């Protein structure tokens, strides 16, 4: 089965996350990827770490023999993300400190099982370890 990808924004995340959680038991591996928005003038992310990590993450998840679902959650433009009151920075479940952040979701416990932060989300061996820990 190909990787299923669903996109959300801060405003649409609540509903998308509930659907993701209810669908999660149907997949062997469930991931949430928090990313910076694309700059409309360049069609590239304003976040250099996201630009570096996204292709590596997609390559690894798409190559997985398991059924994988990925919820991409876009944090907003740079000023929105930099706000210390950003909802995902304050959220007790996600506690984001940087983007990109890749989370492995445990559908049995309805909790984060493992995570890769912005400084390591582009490292193939770290993504492989996350995939194997599902």
N, CA, C and O atoms as a Tinker XYZ file with bonds, in Angstrom:
   536  protein
     1  N      0.852000   -1.186000    0.000000    73     2
     2  CA     0.000000    0.000000    0.000000    64     1     3
     3  C      0.885000    1.232000    0.000000    63     2     4     5
     4  O      1.834000    1.310000    0.781000    81     3
     5  N      0.593000    2.194000   -0.861000    73     3     6
     6  CA     1.403000    3.415000   -0.853000    64     5     7
     7  C      1.167000    4.217000    0.428000    63     6     8     9
     8  O      0.170000    4.049000    1.130000    81     7
     9  N      2.122000    5.086000    0.693000    73     7    10
    10  CA     2.005000    5.935000    1.867000    64     9    11
    11  C      0.803000    6.867000    1.696000    63    10    12    13
    12  O      0.616000    7.476000    0.642000    81    11
    13  N      0.000000    6.965000    2.746000    73    11    14
    14  CA    -1.127000    7.897000    2.743000    64    13    15
    15  C     -0.656000    9.192000    3.393000    63    14    16    17
    16  O     -0.130000    9.177000    4.505000    81    15
    17  N     -0.847000   10.319000    2.693000    73    15    18
    18  CA    -0.423000   11.622000    3.193000    64    17    19
    19  C     -1.642000   12.526000    3.300000    63    18    20    21
    20  O     -2.425000   12.645000    2.358000    81    19
    21  N     -1.796000   13.164000    4.460000    73    19    22
    22  CA    -2.872000   14.112000    4.701000    64    21    23
    23  C     -2.238000   15.397000    5.222000    63    22    24    25
    24  O     -1.365000   15.355000    6.088000    81    23
    25  N     -2.677000   16.540000    4.695000    73    23    26
    26  CA    -2.131000   17.832000    5.096000    64    25    27
    27  C     -3.091000   18.580000    6.007000    63    26    28    29
    28  O     -4.310000   18.467000    5.879000    81    27
    29  N     -2.519000   19.346000    6.929000    73    27    30
    30  CA    -3.325000   20.193000    7.799000    64    29    31
    31  C     -2.568000   21.484000    8.109000    63    30    32    33
    32  O     -1.354000   21.591000    7.934000    81    31
    33  N     -3.329000   22.432000    8.567000    73    31    34
    34  CA    -2.781000   23.702000    9.044000    64    33    35
    35  C     -3.125000   23.814000   10.520000    63    34    36    37
    36  O     -3.783000   22.934000   11.075000    81    35
    37  N     -2.689000   24.873000   11.147000    73    35    38
    38  CA    -3.034000   25.082000   12.551000    64    37    39
    39  C     -4.554000   25.088000   12.708000    63    38    40    41
    40  O     -5.087000   24.492000   13.645000    81    39
    41  N     -5.244000   25.758000   11.797000    73    39    42
    42  CA    -6.699000   25.876000   11.944000    64    41    43
    43  C     -7.450000   24.587000   11.632000    63    42    44    45
    44  O     -8.524000   24.359000   12.188000    81    43
    45  N     -6.918000   23.743000   10.761000    73    43    46
    46  CA    -7.629000   22.505000   10.411000    64    45    47
    47  C     -7.119000   21.288000   11.178000    63    46    48    49
    48  O     -7.654000   20.191000   11.017000    81    47
    49  N     -6.095000   21.464000   12.005000    73    47    50
    50  CA    -5.422000   20.329000   12.634000    64    49    51
    51  C     -6.338000   19.510000   13.549000    63    50    52    53
    52  O     -6.283000   18.280000   13.522000    81    51
    53  N     -7.162000   20.154000   14.342000    73    51    54
    54  CA    -7.995000   19.427000   15.303000    64    53    55
    55  C     -8.794000   18.315000   14.642000    63    54    56    57
    56  O     -8.739000   17.164000   15.076000    81    55
    57  N     -9.525000   18.649000   13.607000    73    55    58
    58  CA   -10.329000   17.657000   12.900000    64    57    59
    59  C     -9.483000   16.629000   12.182000    63    58    60    61
    60  O     -9.804000   15.440000   12.188000    81    59
    61  N     -8.395000   17.082000   11.559000    73    59    62
    62  CA    -7.515000   16.163000   10.838000    64    61    63
    63  C     -6.826000   15.195000   11.808000    63    62    64    65
    64  O     -6.651000   14.018000   11.496000    81    63
    65  N     -6.444000   15.691000   12.964000    73    63    66
    66  CA    -5.774000   14.850000   13.955000    64    65    67
    67  C     -6.737000   13.791000   14.497000    63    66    68    69
    68  O     -6.341000   12.643000   14.699000    81    67
    69  N     -7.984000   14.165000   14.732000    73    67    70
    70  CA    -8.970000   13.187000   15.201000    64    69    71
    71  C     -9.162000   12.079000   14.168000    63    70    72    73
    72  O     -9.239000   10.903000   14.524000    81    71
    73  N     -9.237000   12.449000   12.897000    73    71    74
    74  CA    -9.382000   11.451000   11.826000    64    73    75
    75  C     -8.124000   10.568000   11.767000    63    74    76    77
    76  O     -8.220000    9.348000   11.637000    81    75
    77  N     -6.955000   11.197000   11.863000    73    75    78
    78  CA    -5.679000   10.472000   11.873000    64    77    79
    79  C     -5.668000    9.445000   13.010000    63    78    80    81
    80  O     -5.303000    8.287000   12.806000    81    79
    81  N     -6.069000    9.876000   14.199000    73    79    82
    82  CA    -6.079000    8.977000   15.355000    64    81    83
    83  C     -7.048000    7.820000   15.164000    63    82    84    85
    84  O     -6.737000    6.687000   15.532000    81    83
    85  N     -8.206000    8.087000   14.600000    73    83    86
    86  CA    -9.183000    7.007000   14.421000    64    85    87
    87  C     -8.758000    6.041000   13.311000    63    86    88    89
    88  O     -9.092000    4.857000   13.365000    81    87
    89  N     -8.026000    6.534000   12.303000    73    87    90
    90  CA    -7.545000    5.679000   11.214000    64    89    91
    91  C     -6.240000    4.953000   11.547000    63    90    92    93
    92  O     -5.896000    3.973000   10.886000    81    91
    93  N     -5.521000    5.414000   12.550000    73    91    94
    94  CA    -4.181000    4.903000   12.859000    64    93    95
    95  C     -4.116000    3.383000   13.026000    63    94    96    97
    96  O     -3.147000    2.785000   12.558000    81    95
    97  N     -5.082000    2.726000   13.661000    73    95    98
    98  CA    -4.975000    1.267000   13.804000    64    97    99
    99  C     -4.976000    0.515000   12.468000    63    98   100   101
   100  O     -4.611000   -0.660000   12.428000    81    99
   101  N     -5.377000    1.168000   11.385000    73    99   102
   102  CA    -5.396000    0.533000   10.065000    64   101   103
   103  C     -4.021000    0.511000    9.404000    63   102   104   105
   104  O     -3.862000   -0.090000    8.342000    81   103
   105  N     -3.038000    1.148000   10.005000    73   103   106
   106  CA    -1.703000    1.265000    9.424000    64   105   107
   107  C     -0.676000    0.671000   10.377000    63   106   108   109
   108  O     -0.875000    0.645000   11.592000    81   107
   109  N      0.418000    0.198000    9.811000    73   107   110
   110  CA     1.501000   -0.357000   10.628000    64   109   111
   111  C      2.339000    0.738000   11.271000    63   110   112   113
   112  O      2.881000    0.555000   12.362000    81   111
   113  N      2.445000    1.885000   10.587000    73   111   114
   114  CA     3.249000    2.987000   11.109000    64   113   115
   115  C      2.520000    4.301000   10.843000    63   114   116   117
   116  O      2.038000    4.543000    9.736000    81   115
   117  N      2.448000    5.137000   11.862000    73   115   118
   118  CA     1.730000    6.410000   11.788000    64   117   119
   119  C      2.665000    7.528000   12.213000    63   118   120   121
   120  O      3.241000    7.499000   13.300000    81   119
   121  N      2.805000    8.518000   11.332000    73   119   122
   122  CA     3.727000    9.618000   11.588000    64   121   123
   123  C      3.023000   10.961000   11.479000    63   122   124   125
   124  O      2.081000   11.130000   10.705000    81   123
   125  N      3.501000   11.910000   12.271000    73   123   126
   126  CA     3.093000   13.312000   12.153000    64   125   127
   127  C      4.364000   14.097000   11.880000    63   126   128   129
   128  O      5.354000   13.963000   12.600000    81   127
   129  N      4.330000   14.918000   10.835000    73   127   130
   130  CA     5.473000   15.746000   10.473000    64   129   131
   131  C      5.069000   17.203000   10.563000    63   130   132   133
   132  O      4.232000   17.672000    9.791000    81   131
   133  N      5.665000   17.921000   11.510000    73   131   134
   134  CA     5.418000   19.353000   11.654000    64   133   135
   135  C      6.430000   20.091000   10.786000    63   134   136   137
   136  O      7.640000   19.898000   10.908000    81   135
   137  N      5.904000   20.943000    9.907000    73   135   138
   138  CA     6.719000   21.637000    8.904000    64   137   139
   139  C      6.404000   23.117000    8.844000    63   138   140   141
   140  O      5.342000   23.565000    9.277000    81   139
   141  N      7.347000   23.866000    8.301000    73   139   142
   142  CA     7.109000   25.273000    8.010000    64   141   143
   143  C      6.314000   25.388000    6.710000    63   142   144   145
   144  O      6.446000   24.554000    5.814000    81   143
   145  N      5.502000   26.418000    6.620000    73   143   146
   146  CA     4.752000   26.682000    5.392000    64   145   147
   147  C      5.690000   27.003000    4.240000    63   146   148   149
   148  O      6.847000   27.374000    4.437000    81   147
   149  N      5.163000   26.852000    3.040000    73   147   150
   150  CA     5.901000   27.239000    1.837000    64   149   151
   151  C      5.779000   28.749000    1.651000    63   150   152   153
   152  O      4.732000   29.335000    1.927000    81   151
   153  N      6.850000   29.368000    1.185000    73   151   154
   154  CA     6.836000   30.790000    0.840000    64   153   155
   155  C      6.156000   30.922000   -0.519000    63   154   156   157
   156  O      6.637000   30.354000   -1.500000    81   155
   157  N      5.041000   31.665000   -0.599000    73   155   158
   158  CA     4.310000   31.749000   -1.870000    64   157   159
   159  C      5.153000   32.292000   -3.031000    63   158   160   161
   160  O      4.887000   31.969000   -4.188000    81   159
   161  N      6.156000   33.105000   -2.734000    73   159   162
   162  CA     6.951000   33.693000   -3.811000    64   161   163
   163  C      7.958000   32.705000   -4.408000    63   162   164   165
   164  O      8.380000   32.865000   -5.554000    81   163
   165  N      8.343000   31.678000   -3.627000    73   163   166
   166  CA     9.345000   30.723000   -4.115000    64   165   167
   167  C      8.821000   29.287000   -4.200000    63   166   168   169
   168  O      9.454000   28.437000   -4.825000    81   167
   169  N      7.693000   29.014000   -3.589000    73   167   170
   170  CA     7.133000   27.659000   -3.471000    64   169   171
   171  C      8.039000   26.725000   -2.672000    63   170   172   173
   172  O      7.879000   25.505000   -2.724000    81   171
   173  N      8.986000   27.296000   -1.935000    73   171   174
   174  CA     9.854000   26.528000   -1.050000    64   173   175
   175  C      9.536000   26.898000    0.396000    63   174   176   177
   176  O      9.039000   27.989000    0.675000    81   175
   177  N      9.824000   25.995000    1.289000    73   175   178
   178  CA     9.651000   26.284000    2.697000    64   177   179
   179  C     10.567000   27.427000    3.108000    63   178   180   181
   180  O     11.682000   27.548000    2.600000    81   179
   181  N     10.097000   28.265000    4.028000    73   179   182
   182  CA    10.959000   29.339000    4.539000    64   181   183
   183  C     12.011000   28.767000    5.497000    63   182   184   185
   184  O     12.937000   29.478000    5.888000    81   183
   185  N     11.879000   27.509000    5.873000    73   183   186
   186  CA    12.759000   26.864000    6.850000    64   185   187
   187  C     13.804000   26.006000    6.144000    63   186   188   189
   188  O     13.444000   25.001000    5.531000    81   187
   189  N     15.084000   26.368000    6.207000    73   187   190
   190  CA    16.110000   25.581000    5.530000    64   189   191
   191  C     16.212000   24.141000    6.054000    63   190   192   193
   192  O     16.526000   23.231000    5.287000    81   191
   193  N     15.953000   23.927000    7.342000    73   191   194
   194  CA    15.980000   22.565000    7.880000    64   193   195
   195  C     14.873000   21.707000    7.273000    63   194   196   197
   196  O     15.065000   20.514000    7.038000    81   195
   197  N     13.713000   22.318000    7.018000    73   195   198
   198  CA    12.604000   21.589000    6.380000    64   197   199
   199  C     12.960000   21.239000    4.938000    63   198   200   201
   200  O     12.692000   20.129000    4.480000    81   199
   201  N     13.557000   22.176000    4.233000    73   199   202
   202  CA    13.957000   21.929000    2.840000    64   201   203
   203  C     14.934000   20.759000    2.784000    63   202   204   205
   204  O     14.863000   19.930000    1.877000    81   203
   205  N     15.835000   20.692000    3.744000    73   203   206
   206  CA    16.831000   19.624000    3.781000    64   205   207
   207  C     16.205000   18.283000    4.203000    63   206   208   209
   208  O     16.561000   17.239000    3.657000    81   207
   209  N     15.293000   18.305000    5.154000    73   207   210
   210  CA    14.772000   17.064000    5.726000    64   209   211
   211  C     13.626000   16.435000    4.930000    63   210   212   213
   212  O     13.538000   15.210000    4.848000    81   211
   213  N     12.760000   17.242000    4.351000    73   211   214
   214  CA    11.570000   16.696000    3.688000    64   213   215
   215  C     11.873000   15.603000    2.668000    63   214   216   217
   216  O     11.269000   14.534000    2.749000    81   215
   217  N     12.778000   15.815000    1.713000    73   215   218
   218  CA    13.011000   14.764000    0.723000    64   217   219
   219  C     13.524000   13.462000    1.345000    63   218   220   221
   220  O     13.179000   12.372000    0.889000    81   219
   221  N     14.337000   13.582000    2.374000    73   219   222
   222  CA    14.890000   12.394000    3.029000    64   221   223
   223  C     13.775000   11.646000    3.759000    63   222   224   225
   224  O     13.678000   10.422000    3.667000    81   223
   225  N     12.948000   12.374000    4.472000    73   223   226
   226  CA    11.834000   11.749000    5.206000    64   225   227
   227  C     10.896000   11.046000    4.236000    63   226   228   229
   228  O     10.529000    9.892000    4.456000    81   227
   229  N     10.504000   11.729000    3.162000    73   227   230
   230  CA     9.571000   11.130000    2.205000    64   229   231
   231  C     10.176000    9.892000    1.556000    63   230   232   233
   232  O      9.495000    8.883000    1.378000    81   231
   233  N     11.450000    9.970000    1.205000    73   231   234
   234  CA    12.115000    8.821000    0.571000    64   233   235
   235  C     12.079000    7.607000    1.498000    63   234   236   237
   236  O     11.764000    6.498000    1.064000    81   235
   237  N     12.397000    7.817000    2.757000    73   235   238
   238  CA    12.434000    6.718000    3.723000    64   237   239
   239  C     11.043000    6.162000    4.005000    63   238   240   241
   240  O     10.863000    4.945000    4.035000    81   239
   241  N     10.065000    7.025000    4.209000    73   239   242
   242  CA     8.717000    6.541000    4.516000    64   241   243
   243  C      8.095000    5.845000    3.308000    63   242   244   245
   244  O      7.419000    4.828000    3.463000    81   243
   245  N      8.315000    6.383000    2.106000    73   243   246
   246  CA     7.760000    5.766000    0.898000    64   245   247
   247  C      8.402000    4.410000    0.614000    63   246   248   249
   248  O      7.766000    3.536000    0.024000    81   247
   249  N      9.653000    4.227000    1.029000    73   247   250
   250  CA    10.351000    2.967000    0.788000    64   249   251
   251  C      9.990000    1.886000    1.809000    63   250   252   253
   252  O     10.358000    0.724000    1.639000    81   251
   253  N      9.285000    2.260000    2.846000    73   251   254
   254  CA     8.930000    1.294000    3.877000    64   253   255
   255  C      7.993000    0.228000    3.311000    63   254   256   257
   256  O      7.052000    0.550000    2.586000    81   255
   257  N      8.248000   -1.038000    3.639000    73   255   258
   258  CA     7.344000   -2.091000    3.183000    64   257   259
   259  C      6.023000   -2.106000    3.954000    63   258   260   261
   260  O      5.081000   -2.796000    3.564000    81   259
   261  N      5.957000   -1.358000    5.027000    73   259   262
   262  CA     4.764000   -1.299000    5.872000    64   261   263
   263  C      3.753000   -0.299000    5.317000    63   262   264   265
   264  O      4.103000    0.587000    4.538000    81   263
   265  N      2.501000   -0.454000    5.729000    73   263   266
   266  CA     1.486000    0.551000    5.430000    64   265   267
   267  C      1.750000    1.745000    6.336000    63   266   268   269
   268  O      1.733000    1.625000    7.561000    81   267
   269  N      1.994000    2.897000    5.721000    73   267   270
   270  CA     2.381000    4.096000    6.459000    64   269   271
   271  C      1.377000    5.203000    6.183000    63   270   272   273
   272  O      0.925000    5.387000    5.053000    81   271
   273  N      1.036000    5.938000    7.237000    73   271   274
   274  CA     0.255000    7.156000    7.066000    64   273   275
   275  C      1.055000    8.321000    7.642000    63   274   276   277
   276  O      1.744000    8.182000    8.653000    81   275
   277  N      0.950000    9.466000    6.982000    73   275   278
   278  CA     1.692000   10.655000    7.382000    64   277   279
   279  C      0.736000   11.841000    7.425000    63   278   280   281
   280  O      0.113000   12.191000    6.423000    81   279
   281  N      0.633000   12.449000    8.595000    73   279   282
   282  CA    -0.115000   13.692000    8.750000    64   281   283
   283  C      0.901000   14.821000    8.744000    63   282   284   285
   284  O      1.697000   14.960000    9.672000    81   283
   285  N      0.866000   15.634000    7.679000    73   283   286
   286  CA     1.755000   16.796000    7.612000    64   285   287
   287  C      1.023000   17.986000    8.216000    63   286   288   289
   288  O     -0.073000   18.341000    7.781000    81   287
   289  N      1.629000   18.587000    9.205000    73   287   290
   290  CA     1.026000   19.715000    9.909000    64   289   291
   291  C      1.895000   20.951000    9.681000    63   290   292   293
   292  O      3.031000   21.020000   10.151000    81   291
   293  N      1.352000   21.913000    8.960000    73   291   294
   294  CA     2.096000   23.129000    8.622000    64   293   295
   295  C      1.909000   24.176000    9.721000    63   294   296   297
   296  O      0.783000   24.540000   10.061000    81   295
   297  N      3.028000   24.653000   10.270000    73   295   298
   298  CA     3.008000   25.532000   11.438000    64   297   299
   299  C      2.694000   26.992000   11.118000    63   298   300   301
   300  O      2.389000   27.770000   12.023000    81   299
   301  N      2.763000   27.369000    9.852000    73   299   302
   302  CA     2.504000   28.751000    9.469000    64   301   303
   303  C      3.752000   29.418000    8.912000    63   302   304   305
   304  O      4.787000   28.783000    8.710000    81   303
   305  N      3.623000   30.714000    8.673000    73   303   306
   306  CA     4.774000   31.466000    8.175000    64   305   307
   307  C      5.748000   31.708000    9.323000    63   306   308   309
   308  O      5.460000   31.373000   10.472000    81   307
   309  N      6.888000   32.286000    9.008000    73   307   310
   310  CA     7.937000   32.467000   10.017000    64   309   311
   311  C      7.457000   33.269000   11.237000    63   310   312   313
   312  O      7.693000   32.832000   12.363000    81   311
   313  N      6.790000   34.433000   11.062000    73   311   314
   314  CA     6.338000   35.172000   12.255000    64   313   315
   315  C      5.334000   34.378000   13.104000    63   314   316   317
   316  O      5.358000   34.456000   14.332000    81   315
   317  N      4.461000   33.622000   12.450000    73   315   318
   318  CA     3.489000   32.811000   13.194000    64   317   319
   319  C      4.208000   31.764000   14.027000    63   318   320   321
   320  O      3.896000   31.577000   15.203000    81   319
   321  N      5.180000   31.075000   13.415000    73   319   322
   322  CA     5.912000   30.035000   14.126000    64   321   323
   323  C      6.774000   30.606000   15.241000    63   322   324   325
   324  O      6.902000   29.989000   16.299000    81   323
   325  N      7.364000   31.767000   15.022000    73   323   326
   326  CA     8.262000   32.363000   16.022000    64   325   327
   327  C      7.522000   32.839000   17.276000    63   326   328   329
   328  O      8.147000   33.079000   18.309000    81   327
   329  N      6.221000   32.976000   17.192000    73   327   330
   330  CA     5.441000   33.443000   18.329000    64   329   331
   331  C      5.524000   32.399000   19.456000    63   330   332   333
   332  O      5.165000   31.238000   19.257000    81   331
   333  N      5.997000   32.819000   20.634000    73   331   334
   334  CA     6.101000   31.861000   21.746000    64   333   335
   335  C      4.750000   31.267000   22.155000    63   334   336   337
   336  O      4.696000   30.241000   22.833000    81   335
   337  N      3.669000   31.918000   21.741000    73   335   338
   338  CA     2.329000   31.433000   22.063000    64   337   339
   339  C      1.744000   30.535000   20.970000    63   338   340   341
   340  O      0.550000   30.237000   20.989000    81   339
   341  N      2.575000   30.104000   20.023000    73   339   342
   342  CA     2.081000   29.213000   18.965000    64   341   343
   343  C      1.430000   28.000000   19.635000    63   342   344   345
   344  O      2.001000   27.436000   20.568000    81   343
   345  N      0.243000   27.590000   19.174000    73   343   346
   346  CA    -0.478000   26.514000   19.863000    64   345   347
   347  C      0.292000   25.195000   19.962000    63   346   348   349
   348  O      0.125000   24.473000   20.945000    81   347
   349  N      1.120000   24.861000   18.989000    73   347   350
   350  CA     1.854000   23.596000   19.068000    64   349   351
   351  C      3.093000   23.703000   19.940000    63   350   352   353
   352  O      3.635000   22.685000   20.371000    81   351
   353  N      3.545000   24.912000   20.205000    73   351   354
   354  CA     4.627000   25.080000   21.182000    64   353   355
   355  C      4.075000   24.844000   22.593000    63   354   356   357
   356  O      4.756000   24.287000   23.455000    81   355
   357  N      2.824000   25.280000   22.810000    73   355   358
   358  CA     2.201000   25.198000   24.128000    64   357   359
   359  C      1.487000   23.868000   24.374000    63   358   360   361
   360  O      1.207000   23.524000   25.522000    81   359
   361  N      1.190000   23.119000   23.315000    73   359   362
   362  CA     0.424000   21.888000   23.433000    64   361   363
   363  C      1.173000   20.864000   24.280000    63   362   364   365
   364  O      2.341000   20.577000   24.019000    81   363
   365  N      0.512000   20.318000   25.285000    73   363   366
   366  CA     1.177000   19.384000   26.204000    64   365   367
   367  C      1.529000   18.052000   25.547000    63   366   368   369
   368  O      2.399000   17.333000   26.038000    81   367
   369  N      0.864000   17.715000   24.446000    73   367   370
   370  CA     1.193000   16.480000   23.732000    64   369   371
   371  C      2.398000   16.668000   22.831000    63   370   372   373
   372  O      3.302000   15.832000   22.831000    81   371
   373  N      2.431000   17.756000   22.059000    73   371   374
   374  CA     3.453000   17.917000   21.030000    64   373   375
   375  C      4.692000   18.666000   21.498000    63   374   376   377
   376  O      5.803000   18.300000   21.114000    81   375
   377  N      4.539000   19.698000   22.311000    73   375   378
   378  CA     5.672000   20.459000   22.869000    64   377   379
   379  C      6.733000   20.773000   21.822000    63   378   380   381
   380  O      7.916000   20.500000   22.029000    81   379
   381  N      6.314000   21.341000   20.711000    73   379   382
   382  CA     7.257000   21.628000   19.626000    64   381   383
   383  C      8.238000   22.721000   20.009000    63   382   384   385
   384  O      7.874000   23.720000   20.629000    81   383
   385  N      9.477000   22.513000   19.631000    73   383   386
   386  CA    10.504000   23.537000   19.823000    64   385   387
   387  C     11.128000   23.939000   18.503000    63   386   388   389
   388  O     11.774000   24.984000   18.414000    81   387
   389  N     10.943000   23.122000   17.472000    73   387   390
   390  CA    11.524000   23.425000   16.170000    64   389   391
   391  C     10.826000   22.654000   15.069000    63   390   392   393
   392  O     10.094000   21.695000   15.314000    81   391
   393  N     11.074000   23.100000   13.855000    73   391   394
   394  CA    10.583000   22.382000   12.676000    64   393   395
   395  C     11.769000   22.117000   11.769000    63   394   396   397
   396  O     12.680000   22.941000   11.685000    81   395
   397  N     11.773000   20.993000   11.097000    73   395   398
   398  CA    10.761000   19.949000   11.117000    64   397   399
   399  C     10.880000   19.091000   12.374000    63   398   400   401
   400  O     11.963000   18.933000   12.939000    81   399
   401  N      9.749000   18.544000   12.795000    73   399   402
   402  CA     9.719000   17.547000   13.855000    64   401   403
   403  C      8.894000   16.377000   13.338000    63   402   404   405
   404  O      7.754000   16.552000   12.907000    81   403
   405  N      9.476000   15.186000   13.384000    73   403   406
   406  CA     8.809000   13.971000   12.922000    64   405   407
   407  C      8.475000   13.119000   14.140000    63   406   408   409
   408  O      9.354000   12.757000   14.922000    81   407
   409  N      7.181000   12.804000   14.286000    73   407   410
   410  CA     6.713000   12.015000   15.412000    64   409   411
   411  C      6.201000   10.665000   14.942000    63   410   412   413
   412  O      5.510000   10.572000   13.928000    81   411
   413  N      6.540000    9.633000   15.675000    73   411   414
   414  CA     5.960000    8.312000   15.474000    64   413   415
   415  C      4.809000    8.195000   16.467000    63   414   416   417
   416  O      5.011000    8.307000   17.676000    81   415
   417  N      3.598000    7.968000   15.950000    73   415   418
   418  CA     2.402000    7.910000   16.780000    64   417   419
   419  C      2.080000    6.461000   17.124000    63   418   420   421
   420  O      2.024000    5.607000   16.240000    81   419
   421  N      1.872000    6.189000   18.390000    73   419   422
   422  CA     1.500000    4.856000   18.867000    64   421   423
   423  C     -0.028000    4.793000   18.909000    63   422   424   425
   424  O     -0.657000    5.417000   19.764000    81   423
   425  N     -0.620000    4.036000   17.981000    73   423   426
   426  CA    -2.081000    3.994000   17.897000    64   425   427
   427  C     -2.701000    3.218000   19.051000    63   426   428   429
   428  O     -3.865000    3.445000   19.380000    81   427
   429  N     -1.959000    2.312000   19.672000    73   427   430
   430  CA    -2.499000    1.571000   20.813000    64   429   431
   431  C     -2.639000    2.450000   22.043000    63   430   432   433
   432  O     -3.662000    2.415000   22.728000    81   431
   433  N     -1.617000    3.232000   22.317000    73   431   434
   434  CA    -1.617000    4.089000   23.505000    64   433   435
   435  C     -2.075000    5.510000   23.228000    63   434   436   437
   436  O     -2.200000    6.318000   24.148000    81   435
   437  N     -2.327000    5.818000   21.944000    73   435   438
   438  CA    -2.732000    7.175000   21.556000    64   437   439
   439  C     -1.751000    8.203000   22.126000    63   438   440   441
   440  O     -2.135000    9.156000   22.805000    81   439
   441  N     -0.473000    7.972000   21.823000    73   439   442
   442  CA     0.581000    8.845000   22.338000    64   441   443
   443  C      1.773000    8.822000   21.395000    63   442   444   445
   444  O      1.879000    7.960000   20.523000    81   443
   445  N      2.662000    9.779000   21.583000    73   443   446
   446  CA     3.903000    9.827000   20.812000    64   445   447
   447  C      4.822000    8.728000   21.322000    63   446   448   449
   448  O      5.106000    8.640000   22.517000    81   447
   449  N      5.281000    7.895000   20.402000    73   447   450
   450  CA     6.188000    6.804000   20.767000    64   449   451
   451  C      7.644000    7.225000   20.646000    63   450   452   453
   452  O      8.484000    6.829000   21.455000    81   451
   453  N      7.944000    8.046000   19.614000    73   451   454
   454  CA     9.316000    8.504000   19.393000    64   453   455
   455  C      9.267000    9.771000   18.558000    63   454   456   457
   456  O      8.256000   10.063000   17.918000    81   455
   457  N     10.360000   10.523000   18.567000    73   455   458
   458  CA    10.385000   11.780000   17.805000    64   457   459
   459  C     11.787000   12.100000   17.330000    63   458   460   461
   460  O     12.786000   11.739000   17.953000    81   459
   461  N     11.824000   12.797000   16.196000    73   459   462
   462  CA    13.066000   13.368000   15.679000    64   461   463
   463  C     12.870000   14.871000   15.630000    63   462   464   465
   464  O     11.908000   15.361000   15.039000    81   463
   465  N     13.774000   15.592000   16.245000    73   463   466
   466  CA    13.698000   17.050000   16.282000    64   465   467
   467  C     14.360000   17.650000   15.041000    63   466   468   469
   468  O     14.931000   16.934000   14.219000    81   467
   469  N     14.273000   18.953000   14.924000    73   467   470
   470  CA    14.752000   19.670000   13.741000    64   469   471
   471  C     16.210000   19.388000   13.393000    63   470   472   473
   472  O     16.553000   19.320000   12.213000    81   471
   473  N     17.067000   19.223000   14.382000    73   471   474
   474  CA    18.499000   19.029000   14.126000    64   473   475
   475  C     18.850000   17.618000   13.658000    63   474   476   477
   476  O     19.984000   17.375000   13.248000    81   475
   477  N     17.883000   16.668000   13.714000    73   475   478
   478  CA    18.175000   15.287000   13.351000    64   477   479
   479  C     17.177000   14.690000   12.359000    63   478   480   481
   480  O     17.337000   13.543000   11.942000    81   479
   481  N     16.165000   15.442000   11.981000    73   479   482
   482  CA    15.083000   14.911000   11.139000    64   481   483
   483  C     15.536000   14.588000    9.717000    63   482   484   485
   484  O     14.811000   13.919000    8.982000    81   483
   485  N     16.709000   15.045000    9.321000    73   483   486
   486  CA    17.219000   14.783000    7.971000    64   485   487
   487  C     18.177000   13.589000    7.910000    63   486   488   489
   488  O     18.644000   13.225000    6.831000    81   487
   489  N     18.468000   12.986000    9.047000    73   487   490
   490  CA    19.461000   11.917000    9.105000    64   489   491
   491  C     18.806000   10.566000    8.805000    63   490   492   493
   492  O     17.928000   10.108000    9.536000    81   491
   493  N     19.254000    9.944000    7.713000    73   491   494
   494  CA    18.632000    8.698000    7.265000    64   493   495
   495  C     18.656000    7.616000    8.336000    63   494   496   497
   496  O     17.656000    6.924000    8.527000    81   495
   497  N     19.768000    7.453000    9.034000    73   495   498
   498  CA    19.839000    6.390000   10.042000    64   497   499
   499  C     18.876000    6.639000   11.208000    63   498   500   501
   500  O     18.379000    5.692000   11.817000    81   499
   501  N     18.619000    7.903000   11.512000    73   499   502
   502  CA    17.661000    8.230000   12.586000    64   501   503
   503  C     16.235000    7.916000   12.129000    63   502   504   505
   504  O     15.426000    7.408000   12.906000    81   503
   505  N     15.931000    8.221000   10.864000    73   503   506
   506  CA    14.603000    7.914000   10.322000    64   505   507
   507  C     14.424000    6.397000   10.260000    63   506   508   509
   508  O     13.354000    5.886000   10.592000    81   507
   509  N     15.460000    5.677000    9.840000    73   507   510
   510  CA    15.416000    4.208000    9.816000    64   509   511
   511  C     15.130000    3.665000   11.225000    63   510   512   513
   512  O     14.317000    2.755000   11.389000    81   511
   513  N     15.790000    4.220000   12.222000    73   511   514
   514  CA    15.580000    3.767000   13.606000    64   513   515
   515  C     14.144000    4.029000   14.048000    63   514   516   517
   516  O     13.538000    3.201000   14.727000    81   515
   517  N     13.606000    5.175000   13.664000    73   515   518
   518  CA    12.217000    5.496000   13.984000    64   517   519
   519  C     11.276000    4.497000   13.316000    63   518   520   521
   520  O     10.336000    4.009000   13.943000    81   519
   521  N     11.528000    4.197000   12.053000    73   519   522
   522  CA    10.698000    3.225000   11.334000    64   521   523
   523  C     10.774000    1.847000   11.980000    63   522   524   525
   524  O      9.762000    1.152000   12.074000    81   523
   525  N     11.927000    1.457000   12.412000    73   523   526
   526  CA    12.078000    0.110000   12.984000    64   525   527
   527  C     11.524000    0.022000   14.407000    63   526   528   529
   528  O     11.312000   -1.077000   14.918000    81   527
   529  N     11.289000    1.161000   15.046000    73   527   530
   530  CA    10.777000    1.141000   16.431000    64   529   531
   531  C      9.261000    1.118000   16.493000    63   530   532   533
   532  O      8.682000    1.069000   17.578000    81   531
   533  N      8.612000    1.152000   15.335000    73   531   534
   534  CA     7.150000    1.175000   15.297000    64   533   535
   535  C      6.577000   -0.011000   16.009000    63   534   536
   536  O      5.357000   -0.159000   16.080000    81   535
